[in-house]
């Protein structure tokens, strides 16, 4: 059969009902709660050192990182549009938050965080969440890698235990010479703790992947400091520990002049937060086969940022690593994220005095590992190797993120990607018109409708044929991916015809790869037909290849293959 999805307008309830409500309506059992409790505890163990490390690297206190994870994390799960999203402070925000603190102080950061929350709520209710997915894949890979470089550079001082008379410069080209000049002040004990933490985290992950490697690494370093009285800087010496309770909510100083001053930072927080949270939700969807509600998720992120600011926290967003850990820990739904926040609160109430012994070097080691993991090394190499235009967008975004500004990098990357797309479209039309694969495609009937390729296929509920017409690029990837995902939910074989597709870009290839992985987990057979040499080359370069799925010359050949598998 040929799929012709009809557009429909979702209702308000379909768009904005939190997944928590959906879970409870389905029926929530004691077994579900046990799964959520185990997952929540697992994620809390991961989030504990990360939240403090990210806050410190951002120029805030470790307590503010924990407040963010507790308040923001609870609300993201309770109100969000994803079953598995874990909210909290994220490494991607370190650069922006640190710059805001330097420019506007802590009060300005809190105000910018709350304004970003208001912007996110507005974006969600205006139903603009779908458009955020239009950002090309090379842009997301580029700015993520750039952020990772900046995060690592920001931790060199703590990793080496360097001390300097003045404040550390922010820009990378000024920071590196300053660090080099201070290299003679290196602290051997700090270097040893940093390296030991990194080695412990990497070693435990390889030998015992299910163990909380970051917490174990930090706990071991803390024990060494307490037992041997090592001369290193700790949370206690720098921040006088962390409070044993949540602070009371309070508004920052709000004036029109202050709002105007921090508004650019707030817009940057909202832009990055929306991208990061929706990417995280998409990752969770890919791991579970579920579908999140984009606009509901943005509204929840907005409310969480407003509340985090009220409690003195920093920016909240969906966190990919913690969300993935939540899924792998067999969470059932949003209650796991809510319990993760409750477990972190319990830590503050009970174990806050122990936090004063945590060495900053071990937290810097945690962030060094986070920075390494943030870089999508395979994707970076693939984009550089397979497409000159994607490589240009990738490197422009990457370098602008490092040496200029994250928001500027995203805007330039998106604009450059759009210009290169227009250029590519102008060159492919004539080449693809006479493709032999397109020539073999069956003609439309007199009414202009596609005729069925096989009467048995048209009545077979297990097989669906979907034709994509036109350029399959970043602007269309989100909507086409959503349609294909829904089709794959209800059939055992999915045939995607590329005969009328002149080219695909890396974002589209990444969409098909994600769909194929989800289909394989569900036992759905995916076959691609009608791919030209250029289209197939792009798909293969991004991992869209057997045994993940199959390629056939025509839809008839694909039907012969899948009919035997679904009989």
C-alpha positions in Angstrom: 0.0 0.0 0.0 1.0 3.6 -0.5 1.0 5.9 2.6 -0.5 9.3 2.1 -0.7 10.8 5.6 -3.2 13.5 5.8 -2.3 16.6 7.9 -4.3 17.2 11.0 -4.2 19.8 13.7 -3.5 18.3 17.1 -5.7 19.5 20.0 -4.4 21.5 22.9 -4.6 18.5 25.1 -2.5 16.4 22.7 0.2 19.1 22.6 0.4 20.2 26.2 -0.7 17.3 28.5 2.3 16.3 30.6 3.5 12.8 30.2 3.1 12.3 33.9 -0.7 12.7 33.5 -0.6 10.2 30.6 1.3 7.7 32.7 -1.1 8.0 35.6 -4.1 7.6 33.3 -2.7 4.4 31.9 -2.5 3.0 35.4 0.5 3.2 37.6 1.5 0.0 39.6 3.8 -0.8 42.5 6.1 -2.5 40.0 6.3 0.7 38.0 7.2 2.6 41.1 10.0 0.2 42.0 11.4 0.6 38.5 11.2 4.4 38.7 12.8 4.4 42.2 15.8 2.3 41.0 16.2 4.5 38.0 15.8 7.7 40.0 18.5 6.6 42.5 20.8 5.7 39.6 20.5 9.0 37.9 20.9 10.9 41.2 24.2 9.2 41.8 25.3 10.4 38.4 23.9 13.9 38.8 25.4 14.6 42.2 29.0 15.2 41.2 28.0 16.5 37.8 25.7 19.2 39.1 28.3 20.6 41.5 31.1 20.4 38.9 29.1 22.2 36.2 28.0 24.9 38.6 31.6 25.6 39.8 32.9 25.7 36.2 30.1 28.2 35.4 31.2 30.6 38.1 28.5 29.6 40.5 28.6 27.7 43.8 28.2 23.9 44.0 25.0 24.4 46.1 23.5 26.3 43.1 24.1 23.4 40.9 22.3 21.1 43.3 19.4 23.5 43.7 19.1 23.5 39.9 19.0 19.8 39.7 16.5 19.5 42.5 14.0 22.2 41.7 14.5 22.2 37.9 14.8 18.5 37.6 11.6 17.9 39.5 9.6 20.3 37.4 11.0 19.1 34.1 9.8 15.6 34.9 6.5 16.6 36.5 5.4 18.9 33.7 7.4 17.8 30.6 6.4 16.2 27.4 8.9 13.3 27.6 8.6 10.2 29.7 12.3 10.0 30.4 13.7 13.5 30.3 16.1 14.4 33.2 16.5 18.1 33.8 19.4 19.9 35.5 22.5 22.0 34.9 24.2 21.0 31.6 27.8 21.3 30.4 26.6 23.1 27.3 25.7 26.1 29.4 29.0 26.6 31.1 30.3 29.0 28.5 27.2 31.2 28.5 26.6 31.1 32.2 30.2 32.0 33.0 30.2 34.9 30.6 26.9 36.2 32.1 28.3 36.0 35.7 31.4 37.9 34.6 29.4 40.6 32.9 26.3 41.0 35.1 27.1 39.2 38.4 25.1 36.5 40.1 22.0 38.6 40.4 22.1 39.2 36.6 22.5 35.5 36.0 19.4 34.6 38.1 17.4 37.3 36.3 18.5 36.0 32.9 17.6 32.5 33.9 14.1 33.5 34.8 13.7 35.6 31.7 14.8 32.6 29.6 12.1 30.6 31.3 9.5 33.1 30.3 10.8 33.0 26.7 10.7 29.2 26.7 7.1 29.2 28.0 6.1 31.6 25.3 7.9 29.6 22.6 6.1 26.4 23.8 2.6 27.9 23.9 3.2 29.5 20.5 3.9 26.0 19.2 7.3 26.9 17.8 9.0 23.8 19.2 8.8 22.0 15.8 10.9 24.8 14.1 13.8 24.4 16.4 14.4 20.9 14.8 15.2 22.7 11.6 18.8 23.3 12.8 21.1 21.3 10.5 23.0 18.3 12.0 26.5 19.8 11.2 25.6 22.8 13.3 24.6 20.7 16.4 27.8 18.6 16.0 29.9 21.7 15.6 28.7 23.7 18.5 28.7 20.7 20.8 32.4 20.0 19.9 33.2 23.6 20.4 31.6 23.8 23.8 33.5 20.7 24.8 36.8 22.4 23.9 35.9 25.4 25.9 34.8 23.3 28.9 38.1 21.5 28.9 40.1 24.7 28.6 38.2 26.2 31.5 39.3 23.3 33.7 43.0 23.3 33.0 43.6 25.7 35.9 41.8 23.3 38.4 43.3 20.2 36.8 46.8 21.5 37.4 46.2 23.4 40.6 47.5 26.7 39.2 47.2 29.9 41.1 47.4 33.4 39.7 47.3 36.9 41.0 44.5 38.1 38.7 41.3 36.6 37.3 41.6 34.0 34.6 40.9 35.4 31.1 37.7 34.2 29.4 38.6 34.1 25.7 40.6 31.0 24.7 43.4 33.0 22.9 44.0 35.0 26.0 43.5 32.1 28.5 46.1 29.7 27.1 49.1 32.2 27.3 48.0 33.2 30.8 47.9 29.5 31.9 51.3 28.9 30.3 52.8 31.7 32.3 51.4 30.2 35.5 52.7 26.7 34.7 55.5 27.0 37.2 52.9 27.2 40.0 51.7 23.7 39.2 50.5 21.7 42.3 51.7 18.0 42.1 49.0 16.8 44.5 46.3 18.4 42.5 47.6 16.9 39.2 47.8 13.5 40.9 44.2 13.7 42.1 43.0 14.9 38.7 44.7 12.1 36.8 43.5 9.5 39.4 39.9 10.7 39.0 40.0 10.6 35.2 41.7 7.1 35.2 39.2 5.8 37.7 36.2 7.1 35.8 37.5 5.7 32.5 38.6 2.4 34.0 35.4 1.7 35.9 33.3 2.5 32.8 35.3 0.0 30.8 35.5 -2.8 33.4 32.1 -2.2 35.2 29.8 -0.1 32.9 26.9 -0.2 35.2 28.8 1.2 38.2 28.5 4.9 39.0 32.0 5.7 37.8 32.0 9.4 38.3 30.7 9.2 41.9 33.3 6.5 42.7 36.1 8.6 41.2 35.1 11.7 43.2 34.5 9.7 46.4 37.9 8.1 46.1 39.6 11.5 45.7 37.7 12.9 48.6 38.7 10.0 50.8 42.4 10.6 49.8 42.1 14.3 50.7 40.5 13.5 54.1 42.9 10.7 55.1 46.2 12.2 53.9 45.4 15.9 54.4 46.5 16.7 50.9 47.3 20.4 50.2 44.6 20.9 47.5 41.6 23.3 47.2 38.3 21.7 48.2 34.6 22.8 48.2 35.1 23.6 51.9 38.2 25.9 51.4 36.7 27.7 48.4 32.9 27.7 49.1 32.8 26.9 52.8 30.8 23.7 52.0 27.2 23.5 50.9 24.1 24.4 52.9 22.1 21.6 54.6 18.8 22.6 53.1 17.2 24.4 50.1 17.2 28.2 50.3 14.0 30.0 50.4 12.7 31.4 47.1 13.4 35.0 46.4 13.2 37.4 43.5 16.4 39.1 42.2 16.5 42.9 41.8 14.4 43.6 38.8 14.6 46.9 36.9 13.9 47.8 33.3 17.6 48.7 32.8 18.7 45.3 34.3 16.2 43.4 32.1 17.5 45.2 29.0 21.1 44.4 30.0 20.6 40.7 30.5 18.1 40.1 27.7 20.7 38.9 25.2 21.9 36.3 27.7 18.3 35.2 28.4 17.7 34.8 24.6 20.9 32.8 24.3 19.9 30.6 27.3 16.4 30.0 25.8 17.8 29.1 22.4 20.4 26.7 23.7 18.1 25.3 26.3 15.4 24.5 23.7 17.9 22.9 21.3 19.5 20.8 24.1 16.3 19.7 25.7 14.6 18.7 22.4 17.8 16.8 21.3 17.8 15.0 24.6 14.1 14.1 24.2 14.8 12.8 20.7 17.6 10.6 22.0 15.2 9.2 24.6 12.6 8.6 21.8 15.2 6.7 19.8 16.2 4.5 22.7 12.6 3.6 23.7 10.4 4.0 20.6 8.3 6.6 22.3 7.4 10.1 21.0 7.8 13.3 23.1 5.6 16.4 22.9 8.0 19.1 21.9 5.9 22.2 22.9 4.9 20.7 26.2 8.5 20.0 26.9 9.5 23.6 26.2 6.8 24.9 28.5 8.1 22.6 31.3 11.7 23.8 30.6 10.5 27.4 30.9 8.7 26.8 34.2 11.7 24.9 35.6 14.0 27.8 34.7 11.8 30.3 36.4 11.6 28.2 39.5 15.3 27.5 39.5 16.0 31.2 39.4 13.6 31.8 42.4 15.6 29.2 44.4 19.0 30.7 43.4 19.8 28.1 40.8 21.2 28.4 37.3 19.9 27.4 33.9 18.0 24.1 33.5 17.7 22.0 30.4 17.3 18.4 29.4 20.5 16.5 29.9 21.3 13.9 27.3 23.7 11.7 29.3 21.5 11.6 32.4 18.4 11.0 30.3 20.0 8.1 28.5 21.1 6.7 31.9 17.5 7.0 33.1 16.3 4.9 30.1 19.0 2.3 30.6 18.1 2.0 34.2 14.6 0.8 33.1 12.6 3.9 34.2 8.9 3.6 33.5 8.0 7.3 33.3 8.5 10.8 34.7 8.3 9.7 38.3 11.9 8.5 38.0 13.0 12.0 37.3 11.0 13.4 40.2 12.5 10.8 42.5 16.0 11.7 41.2 15.4 15.2 42.5 14.1 13.9 45.8 17.2 11.8 46.3 19.5 14.8 45.6 17.5 16.8 48.2 18.0 13.9 50.7 21.8 14.2 50.1 21.7 17.9 51.0 19.7 17.2 54.1 21.8 14.3 55.3 25.3 14.4 53.8 26.0 18.1 53.2 28.9 18.2 55.8 30.8 15.6 53.8 30.8 17.7 50.7 33.3 20.2 52.1 36.1 17.6 51.6 35.5 17.1 47.9 38.6 18.4 46.0 38.0 20.7 43.1 40.6 18.7 41.1 38.3 15.7 41.1 35.3 17.7 39.9 37.6 19.1 37.2 38.4 15.6 36.2 34.7 14.8 35.9 34.3 17.7 33.6 37.3 16.7 31.5 35.6 13.3 30.9 32.3 15.1 30.2 34.0 17.3 27.6 35.6 14.2 25.9 32.3 12.4 25.8 30.5 15.5 24.4 32.5 15.4 21.2 30.7 13.3 18.7 34.0 12.1 17.3 32.6 9.6 14.7 30.0 12.1 13.4 32.6 14.9 13.3 35.0 12.8 11.2 32.1 11.5 8.9 30.9 15.1 8.2 34.4 16.2 7.3 35.0 13.2 5.1 31.7 12.9 3.2 30.6 16.4 2.2 32.5 19.6 1.5 29.5 21.8 2.2 28.7 20.0 5.5 32.4 20.3 6.4 32.3 24.0 5.9 29.2 24.4 8.1 30.7 22.1 10.7 34.0 23.9 10.9 32.5 27.4 10.8 30.2 26.5 13.7 33.0 24.8 15.6 35.5 27.6 15.2 33.0 30.4 15.9 31.9 28.6 19.1 35.5 28.5 20.3 36.7 31.9 19.3 33.6 34.1 19.1 30.2 33.3 20.6 27.8 30.4 20.7 24.7 32.2 19.5 26.7 33.7 16.7 28.0 30.3 15.8 24.5 28.8 15.6 23.1 31.7 13.5 26.0 31.7 11.1 26.0 27.9 10.8 22.3 27.9 10.1 22.5 30.7 7.5 25.6 29.1 5.9 23.8 25.7 5.7 20.8 27.4 4.1 22.9 29.1 1.4 24.8 25.9 0.6 21.5 24.1 0.4 20.3 26.5 -2.2 23.6 26.1 -4.1 23.3 22.3 -4.0 19.7 22.4 -5.2 20.6 24.5 -8.2 23.2 21.9 -9.3 21.3 18.6 -8.7 18.0 19.1 -10.6 19.4 18.5 -14.1 21.6 15.6 -13.0 18.8 13.7 -11.3 16.2 14.2 -14.0 17.5 11.3 -16.1 18.3 8.9 -13.3 17.6 5.4 -14.6 16.0 4.6 -11.3 13.6 7.4 -11.6 12.9 6.3 -15.2 11.8 2.9 -14.1 9.3 4.3 -11.6 5.7 3.6 -12.5 3.8 6.4 -14.1 0.9 8.2 -12.5 -2.5 7.5 -13.8 -4.7 9.9 -15.8 -5.8 11.6 -12.6 -2.3 12.3 -11.5 -2.4 9.7 -8.6 0.2 7.0 -8.1 -1.0 3.5 -9.0 -0.4 0.6 -6.6 2.6 -1.4 -7.4 1.0 -4.6 -6.3 -2.6 -5.3 -5.4 -1.6 -7.7 -2.6 0.6 -5.0 -1.1 -2.2 -2.5 -1.2 -4.3 -4.9 1.0 -1.5 -6.2 3.2 -1.7 -4.5 6.6 1.9 -5.6 7.4 3.5 -3.7 4.6 3.6 0.0 3.9 5.3 1.9 1.0 6.2 5.5 1.6 7.4 7.8 -1.2 9.5 10.9 -0.4 9.4 13.6 -3.0 11.8 16.5 -3.3 15.0 17.4 -1.5 15.3 15.5 1.8 17.3 18.1 3.9 17.4 19.5 7.4 14.3 21.6 6.9 12.2 18.5 6.0 13.9 15.9 8.2 11.8 16.5 11.4 8.4 16.3 9.7 9.3 13.3 7.4 11.0 11.5 10.4 7.8 12.0 12.5 5.6 10.5 9.7 7.9 7.6 9.1 8.1 6.9 12.8 4.3 6.7 13.1 4.0 4.4 10.1 6.7 2.1 11.5 4.6 1.8 14.7 1.8 -0.2 13.1 3.5 -2.3 10.3 6.1 -5.1 10.1 7.7 -3.8 6.9 8.4 -0.3 5.8 9.5 0.5 2.2 10.8 4.0 1.6 11.0 5.0 -2.0 13.7 7.6 -2.8 13.1 7.7 -6.6 11.9 11.3 -6.5 14.6 12.5 -4.0 17.4 14.5 -5.8 19.6 14.5 -2.8 19.8 14.1 1.0 22.0 15.9 3.5 23.6 14.7 6.7 20.5 15.7 8.8 18.3 13.6 6.6 20.7 10.6 6.7 20.9 10.9 10.5 17.0 10.8 10.6 16.9 7.6 8.5 19.6 6.0 10.6 17.7 6.8 13.8 14.4 5.4 12.3 16.1 2.2 11.2 17.6 1.6 14.6 14.1 2.0 16.2 12.5 -0.2 13.6 15.1 -2.9 14.1 14.4 -3.0 17.9 10.6 -3.4 17.1 11.2 -6.1 14.5 10.2 -3.9 11.6 12.0 -4.6 8.3 13.1 -1.4 6.5 14.0 -1.3 2.8 15.1 1.7 0.8 14.4 1.8 -3.0 15.2 4.1 -5.9 18.3 5.6 -4.3 20.5 7.3 -6.9 24.3 6.9 -6.6 24.7 10.2 -4.8 21.9 9.6 -2.4 23.1 6.1 -1.5 26.6 7.3 -1.1 25.5 9.9 1.4 23.3 7.4 3.3 26.1 4.7 3.5 28.6 7.3 4.7 26.4 8.0 7.7 25.9 4.3 8.7 22.6 3.7 6.8 23.6 0.3 5.5 23.0 -3.4 5.9 22.3 -5.2 8.2 20.4 -2.2 9.7 18.3 -2.1 6.5 18.3 -3.2 2.9 18.6 -1.5 -0.5 16.6 -2.6 -3.5 16.5 -1.3 -7.0 12.7 -1.0 -7.3 9.6 -1.2 -5.1 8.7 -4.5 -6.8 12.0 -6.0 -5.7 11.4 -4.7 -2.2 7.9 -6.2 -2.0 9.3 -9.6 -3.1 11.8 -9.4 -0.2 9.4 -8.3 2.6 6.4 -10.5 1.5 8.3 -13.6 2.6 9.4 -12.0 5.8 5.9 -10.9 6.9 4.0 -13.9 5.7 
